[in-house]
Amino acid sequence: MATPNDAALDTRLTHLRQADPAAFLEALFKAFYAPLGAVAYRVVPDRAAVEDILQDVFLRVWQGLATLPAIDSHRAYLTRMALNAAVRYQQRAQRHVAWDEAPPASAPVAPDALAQLHATETTAAVAAALAHLPPQCRVVFELSRYEEMSYQQIAEALEISPKTVENQMGKALRILRRELAGVLKNLYGLLLYLLALRALSAGGGPARPAPAAIFGGRVGVGAPWRIRTVPGPVLFPRLPA
């Protein structure tokens, strides 16, 4: 995301590029390594892989310095390079979701443990749902939702139109709703179950009522909340000044 100081930084970087290429690359690294790492991590949630991706990005800048075009916004230019590299990495990588074995059916599950189990499964389900998105669709979604970039900023970074960004967001939301329909149903059921447990425990009733006594009918898939499982921006270390 652009900052108020970007214009001054762009001017300084343009001067350094002509006067001292090594200082230019060092300044690029110090200014943009952390934010580029946070953006790439949204596409490839693996710190070691992101570090390799960024190393490749800066190496390509250095090797192509003689033919590098005039850059109006270094942030947008490098963000586009990092995103393209991350998407290429993601397309090559085989993504697997690891699932722990479920507890035996005969073993009683405490409410807190049950909630934790659902939270773990929900996190994995959301990650799997995001993996179903086409590469550009996923990048657009994550830049909007997790990096809080505007449609215009995303369009500039990816060199596409704002209308394309809007269409990709709509497509992402449709796919995620479809993939997470079962998760929303389970979360709604868990909420009813925990509320019933609390009410019965407060009234001296049985500690663990039969689920059939709670779920008399089919649980709807619509739930009045949004799921957010991805943490805030990942901070990558900057070089010491």
C-alpha positions in Angstrom: 0.0 0.0 0.0 1.4 3.4 -1.0 2.5 5.8 1.8 2.7 9.6 1.9 6.5 9.3 1.8 6.6 7.2 -1.4 7.0 10.2 -3.7 10.1 11.5 -1.9 11.5 7.9 -1.8 10.9 7.4 -5.5 12.8 10.6 -6.2 15.7 9.5 -4.1 15.8 6.1 -5.6 15.8 7.5 -9.1 18.8 9.6 -8.3 20.6 6.7 -6.6 20.0 4.5 -9.6 21.9 6.9 -11.8 24.6 7.8 -9.3 25.3 4.6 -7.3 23.7 1.4 -8.5 24.9 -0.6 -5.4 23.4 2.1 -3.0 20.2 2.0 -5.1 19.8 -1.8 -4.6 20.6 -1.5 -0.9 18.0 1.3 -0.5 15.4 -0.8 -2.3 16.1 -3.7 0.0 15.8 -1.7 3.1 12.6 0.1 2.1 10.7 -2.7 0.5 11.9 -6.1 1.8 9.4 -6.2 4.8 6.3 -5.0 2.9 7.0 -7.3 -0.1 7.5 -10.2 2.3 4.1 -9.5 3.9 2.4 -9.4 0.5 4.2 -12.6 -0.9 3.4 -14.4 2.3 -0.3 -14.0 1.6 0.2 -16.1 -1.6 2.8 -18.5 -0.3 2.4 -18.9 3.5 5.9 -20.3 4.0 8.6 -18.0 5.4 11.6 -19.8 3.9 9.9 -19.9 0.5 9.1 -16.2 0.7 12.7 -15.4 1.5 13.8 -17.3 -1.6 11.2 -15.5 -3.7 12.3 -12.1 -2.5 16.0 -12.9 -3.0 15.1 -13.9 -6.6 13.2 -10.6 -7.1 16.1 -8.4 -5.9 18.6 -10.5 -7.9 16.6 -10.0 -11.1 16.4 -6.2 -10.4 20.2 -6.1 -10.0 21.0 -8.3 -13.0 18.6 -6.3 -15.2 19.5 -2.9 -13.9 20.9 -1.7 -17.3 17.6 -2.4 -19.1 15.3 -1.5 -16.2 12.6 0.9 -17.4 11.9 4.3 -15.8 9.9 3.6 -12.7 7.3 6.0 -11.4 6.4 3.9 -8.3 9.0 1.6 -7.0 6.6 0.1 -4.5 4.0 -0.8 -7.2 6.8 -2.1 -9.6 8.4 -4.4 -6.9 5.0 -5.5 -5.6 4.0 -6.7 -9.1 7.3 -8.6 -9.4 6.9 -10.2 -6.0 3.3 -11.2 -6.6 4.1 -12.7 -10.0 7.0 -14.7 -8.5 4.8 -15.9 -5.7 2.1 -17.0 -8.0 4.6 -18.9 -10.2 6.0 -20.6 -7.0 2.5 -21.5 -5.9 1.6 -23.0 -9.3 4.7 -25.2 -9.1 4.2 -26.3 -5.5 2.1 -29.2 -4.4 -0.1 -28.0 -1.6 -1.2 -30.5 1.0 -3.4 -30.0 4.1 -2.3 -32.1 7.1 -5.1 -33.4 9.2 -4.7 -34.9 12.7 -6.5 -38.1 13.5 -9.9 -37.5 15.0 -10.4 -38.7 18.6 -12.1 -42.1 19.0 -15.8 -42.0 18.8 -16.2 -43.5 22.3 -14.0 -40.9 23.9 -15.9 -38.0 25.5 -15.0 -34.6 24.1 -15.0 -31.6 26.5 -16.7 -28.5 25.1 -13.5 -26.5 25.1 -11.7 -29.3 23.2 -14.6 -29.6 20.8 -14.4 -25.9 20.1 -10.6 -26.1 19.6 -11.1 -29.0 17.2 -13.6 -27.1 15.2 -11.3 -24.0 15.1 -8.4 -26.2 13.8 -10.6 -27.8 11.2 -12.0 -24.4 10.2 -8.5 -22.9 9.7 -7.6 -25.8 7.5 -10.8 -25.6 5.6 -10.3 -21.9 4.9 -6.7 -22.5 3.7 -8.0 -25.3 1.5 -10.7 -23.1 0.1 -8.2 -20.3 -0.7 -6.1 -22.9 -2.6 -9.1 -23.6 -4.8 -9.0 -20.0 -6.1 -7.3 -19.4 -9.5 -3.9 -17.7 -8.9 -4.9 -14.1 -9.9 -8.3 -14.4 -8.2 -6.5 -15.4 -4.9 -4.0 -12.6 -5.2 -6.7 -10.0 -5.7 -8.8 -11.4 -2.8 -5.9 -11.5 -0.3 -4.6 -8.0 -1.3 -8.1 -6.6 -0.7 -9.0 -8.5 2.5 -5.6 -8.9 4.3 -3.4 -6.1 2.9 -6.5 -3.7 2.9 -5.6 -2.4 -0.6 -8.2 -0.5 -2.6 -9.4 -1.8 -5.9 -7.5 1.0 -7.6 -4.3 0.1 -5.8 -4.6 -3.6 -6.7 -5.3 -2.7 -10.3 -2.1 -0.5 -10.4 0.0 -3.2 -8.8 -1.2 -6.0 -11.1 -1.6 -3.9 -14.2 -5.2 -4.7 -14.7 -8.4 -2.6 -14.7 -10.4 -1.8 -11.5 -13.3 -3.6 -13.2 -11.2 -6.7 -13.5 -10.4 -6.5 -9.8 -14.1 -6.2 -9.0 -14.9 -9.2 -11.1 -12.1 -11.3 -9.6 -13.3 -10.4 -6.1 -16.9 -11.5 -7.0 -15.6 -14.7 -8.3 -13.4 -15.3 -5.2 -16.4 -14.8 -2.9 -18.6 -17.1 -4.9 -16.0 -19.9 -4.8 -15.3 -19.4 -1.0 -19.0 -19.4 -0.2 -19.4 -22.7 -2.1 -16.3 -24.3 -0.5 -17.1 -23.2 3.0 -20.8 -24.0 3.1 -20.2 -27.1 5.2 -17.9 -25.3 7.5 -20.5 -22.6 8.2 -23.0 -25.3 8.9 -20.7 -27.0 11.4 -19.9 -23.7 13.1 -23.6 -22.9 13.5 -24.2 -26.4 14.9 -21.3 -26.0 17.4 -22.7 -22.7 18.6 -26.1 -24.2 19.3 -24.4 -27.2 21.0 -22.3 -25.0 23.4 -25.2 -22.7 24.2 -27.3 -25.8 25.1 -24.5 -27.2 27.2 -24.2 -23.9 29.1 -28.0 -23.7 29.7 -28.3 -27.3 30.9 -25.3 -27.1 33.1 -26.6 -23.9 34.8 -29.9 -25.6 35.4 -28.4 -28.8 36.9 -29.2 -30.8 33.8 -27.0 -33.5 32.2 -23.5 -32.3 31.4 -23.5 -33.7 27.9 -26.9 -34.0 26.2 -27.4 -36.1 23.2 -27.0 -34.1 20.0 -30.4 -35.3 18.7 -32.0 -33.5 21.6 -30.5 -30.2 20.4 -30.7 -30.5 16.6 -34.3 -31.2 16.0 -34.2 -30.1 12.4 -31.7 -29.4 9.7 -29.2 -26.7 10.5 -29.1 -24.0 7.9 -25.8 -23.1 6.2 -26.3 -19.3 6.5 -24.3 -17.9 9.4 -24.3 -14.2 10.5 -20.6 -13.8 10.8 -17.5 -13.8 8.6 -14.5 -16.0 9.0 -11.0 -14.5 9.3 -8.3 -16.9 10.1 -5.3 -15.2 8.4 -3.2 -13.1 10.9 -2.2 -9.6 10.4 0.7 -8.5 8.2 3.8 -10.7 8.6 6.8 -8.6 9.6 10.1 -9.4 7.8 13.3 -8.1 9.3 14.9 -5.1 7.7 18.6 -4.7 7.3 20.3 -2.6 9.9 20.8 1.0 8.9 
